[in-house]
Amino acid sequence: MQISSGFGAPVFHFAVTGSTMDEARRLAAEGCPEGSLVIADWQSAGRGRTKGRRWQGEPGQSLLATLVAPRSWKDLPGLSLRVGLALALACDDCRGGPRREDDLEGRPDETIGGSGFPIELKWPNDLMANLCKLGGVLCESTPGAILAGFGINVAQREFGGELAATATSLAMLSGGKATTSREELAEACLRRLADIEKTRDWREKIEARLWMRGRRVRIATGLPDAGEWAEVRIVGIDADGALLAEDREARPLRFFSAELGPAGTR
């Protein structure tokens, strides 16, 4: 797998691994350079933000990766969202969307990216398109390193079981016409991720893509399976990455960690 990195650092490719996050943690402990990327064709124990959730996929169909991020990212507010923004822009780069000089600015309802479906950011760490999940982000810290793991569905033509109604891919968004390779997407992601600290208007760019902004959603205020849900209206993102919302009486609310779902669902 030949991939050019915007960080000028190595790219480590594994056909099969437990998780790219674990491999990146090991490599970081061994002193690999900041900006190194770990990619796997398939991972047997990929995990999501919520304990017990796993990343599922067939070998070679998704971009499964973890970046050994610059240590300067440690104190960046809203890091998962900013990584998600970089990934969304990279997807647009690969599918004919807005380029660097004309990124999406406040037009969440417009057709972008050549597929008819804008890529939105579901707080705090998912990429969404056509009401379905396209990808996800998981950021973790380890002694001496910041790790940014991500998965993006690329080549799947369909999903089975319960994922059929909740997941999508770049190929599906293009009506089966997409020719984006994982290598091309990985290079685009690395270019965009290398620019994270240069993006001063990250909140505005994220809010322009914020899933369900201005609409009512259900939010799990406790553990996802605890049944503690409230209905709120999403307003935006605060300077520290917290979700800004309003209750039914228009009282302002802030959330640092929660699970979101469309209003009327659980």
C-alpha positions in Angstrom: 0.0 0.0 0.0 1.7 3.2 -1.3 0.5 6.3 0.6 2.1 9.7 0.7 1.7 11.4 4.2 1.0 15.1 4.7 3.0 14.7 8.0 6.1 13.3 6.2 5.9 10.3 8.6 5.7 6.5 8.0 2.6 4.6 7.2 2.3 1.2 8.7 0.1 -1.3 6.9 -1.3 -4.5 8.4 -3.5 -7.0 6.5 -5.1 -8.1 9.8 -4.8 -6.7 13.3 -6.7 -6.6 16.6 -7.2 -2.9 16.3 -5.2 -0.1 14.7 -5.5 1.8 18.0 -3.6 -0.9 19.8 -0.9 -1.1 17.1 -0.5 2.7 17.1 -0.2 2.6 20.9 2.6 0.0 20.6 4.4 1.9 17.9 4.2 5.1 19.9 5.7 3.4 22.9 8.5 2.2 20.7 9.2 5.8 19.6 7.6 6.1 16.1 7.5 9.7 14.7 4.5 11.9 15.3 2.2 11.8 12.3 2.7 8.1 11.8 -0.4 6.3 10.5 -1.4 2.7 11.1 -3.8 1.2 8.5 -5.4 -2.3 8.5 -7.4 -4.1 5.9 -9.4 -5.7 8.7 -9.4 -5.5 12.4 -10.9 -8.1 14.7 -11.4 -5.9 17.8 -12.0 -2.4 16.5 -14.0 -0.4 19.0 -16.1 2.7 19.2 -16.4 5.4 21.8 -19.0 3.6 23.8 -17.8 0.6 25.7 -18.7 -2.7 24.2 -19.3 -1.3 20.6 -17.2 -2.7 17.8 -16.4 -1.5 14.4 -17.7 -4.1 11.9 -16.7 -4.5 8.3 -15.4 -6.8 5.6 -11.7 -6.9 4.8 -10.6 -4.2 2.4 -13.9 -2.4 2.3 -13.2 0.5 4.8 -10.4 2.8 5.7 -9.5 1.7 9.2 -6.7 3.7 10.6 -5.1 5.4 13.7 -2.9 8.4 13.6 -0.1 8.9 16.1 -1.0 12.6 16.4 1.3 15.5 17.1 1.7 16.1 20.9 0.6 19.7 20.3 -2.9 18.3 19.7 -3.2 17.4 23.4 -4.8 20.6 24.4 -6.9 21.3 21.3 -10.6 21.8 22.2 -13.2 19.7 20.4 -10.5 17.3 19.0 -12.8 14.5 17.9 -15.0 17.0 16.0 -12.0 18.6 14.4 -10.7 15.3 13.3 -14.2 14.5 12.0 -14.2 17.8 10.0 -10.8 16.9 8.5 -12.1 13.5 7.4 -15.3 15.0 6.0 -13.3 17.4 3.9 -11.0 14.6 2.8 -14.1 12.6 1.6 -15.2 15.7 -0.3 -11.8 16.1 -1.9 -12.0 12.5 -3.2 -15.6 12.7 -4.4 -15.5 16.0 -6.2 -16.6 18.2 -3.4 -15.5 21.6 -2.2 -11.8 22.1 -2.5 -9.5 23.9 0.0 -10.2 27.3 -1.5 -14.0 27.0 -1.3 -14.9 24.8 1.7 -18.5 24.5 2.8 -19.5 27.7 4.6 -22.9 27.7 6.2 -24.7 25.7 3.5 -25.6 22.4 5.2 -28.6 21.9 2.9 -26.8 22.3 -0.4 -25.7 19.4 -2.6 -22.0 19.0 -2.1 -19.4 16.3 -2.9 -20.9 15.3 -6.2 -23.1 12.6 -4.7 -26.1 14.7 -3.7 -25.6 14.1 0.1 -23.6 16.4 2.3 -21.3 14.8 4.9 -22.5 15.9 8.3 -20.8 15.7 11.7 -22.9 14.1 14.4 -21.7 15.3 17.8 -19.4 14.1 19.2 -17.7 11.8 16.8 -19.6 10.4 13.8 -19.7 11.2 10.1 -23.2 11.0 8.7 -24.6 11.2 5.1 -28.2 10.5 3.9 -29.2 10.0 7.5 -26.8 7.0 7.9 -23.4 6.6 9.5 -20.5 6.9 7.1 -17.6 6.8 9.6 -16.5 7.4 13.2 -13.7 8.9 15.2 -12.1 7.7 18.5 -9.4 9.8 20.1 -7.4 8.5 23.1 -4.3 9.6 25.0 -1.5 7.4 26.0 1.7 8.2 27.9 3.7 10.4 25.5 1.2 10.2 22.6 -2.2 11.3 21.3 -4.0 8.7 19.2 -6.7 9.6 16.7 -8.5 6.5 15.4 -11.0 6.5 12.6 -13.0 4.3 10.2 -14.7 5.4 7.0 -16.9 3.0 4.9 -15.5 3.2 1.4 -16.3 0.4 -1.0 -19.4 -1.4 0.5 -22.3 -1.8 -1.9 -24.7 -2.8 0.8 -25.0 -3.6 4.5 -26.8 -6.5 6.0 -28.9 -7.0 9.1 -29.5 -4.0 11.3 -26.8 -1.9 9.6 -28.8 -1.9 6.4 -30.9 1.0 7.6 -28.2 2.8 9.6 -24.9 2.6 7.6 -23.7 3.9 4.3 -20.4 4.1 2.3 -18.8 6.4 -0.3 -19.7 3.9 -3.0 -23.4 3.8 -1.9 -23.6 7.6 -1.8 -22.4 7.7 -5.4 -25.0 5.2 -6.5 -22.4 2.5 -6.9 -20.2 4.7 -9.2 -17.5 5.6 -6.8 -13.9 4.8 -7.7 -12.2 6.3 -4.6 -9.6 3.9 -3.3 -8.6 3.5 0.3 -5.1 4.7 -0.6 -6.5 7.9 -2.2 -8.7 8.6 0.7 -5.9 7.9 3.2 -3.7 10.5 1.5 -6.5 13.0 1.5 -7.2 12.4 5.2 -3.5 12.9 6.1 -3.4 16.2 4.1 -6.5 17.5 5.9 -5.4 16.2 9.3 -2.0 17.9 8.9 -3.9 21.2 8.7 -6.0 20.8 11.9 -4.1 23.4 13.9 -4.2 25.9 11.1 -8.0 25.9 10.9 -9.0 28.9 13.1 -12.6 28.9 12.1 -13.1 25.2 13.0 -16.3 25.9 15.0 -18.0 27.6 12.1 -17.0 24.9 9.7 -18.3 22.2 12.1 -21.5 24.0 12.8 -22.2 24.3 9.0 -22.1 20.5 8.9 -23.6 19.8 12.4 -26.1 16.9 12.2 -29.6 18.0 13.1 -28.6 21.6 13.9 -31.7 23.7 14.6 -33.8 20.5 15.0 -35.0 18.5 17.9 -33.3 15.3 18.9 -33.4 12.8 21.7 -30.3 12.8 23.9 -29.2 10.1 26.4 -28.2 11.9 29.5 -26.9 8.7 31.2 -25.6 5.4 30.0 -26.8 4.6 26.4 -28.8 1.6 27.7 -30.1 3.2 30.9 -33.2 4.7 29.3 -32.5 8.2 30.5 -33.5 10.3 27.5 -34.5 14.0 27.0 -35.6 15.9 24.0 -33.6 19.0 23.1 -33.0 21.3 20.1 -29.4 21.4 18.8 -28.0 24.9 18.7 -24.3 24.6 18.0 -20.8 23.9 19.4 -19.1 25.8 22.2 -15.5 26.9 22.1 -14.5 23.8 24.1 -16.3 21.4 21.8 -19.3 20.9 24.1 -22.7 20.6 22.5 -25.0 23.6 22.8 -28.7 22.9 23.0 -32.1 24.1 24.3 -34.8 22.3 26.2 -38.5 22.7 25.4 -38.6 26.0 27.4 -35.6 27.4 25.4 -33.3 27.2 28.4 -29.7 26.8 27.3 -28.0 23.5 27.9 -24.4 22.2 27.5 -23.3 18.6 27.1 -19.8 17.2 27.3 -20.7 13.5 26.7 -24.0 12.1 25.6 -25.7 9.9 22.9 -27.9 11.5 20.3 -30.8 10.1 18.3 -33.6 11.5 16.1 -36.6 12.8 18.1 -39.2 10.2 18.8 -36.6 7.3 18.8 -34.7 5.5 21.4 
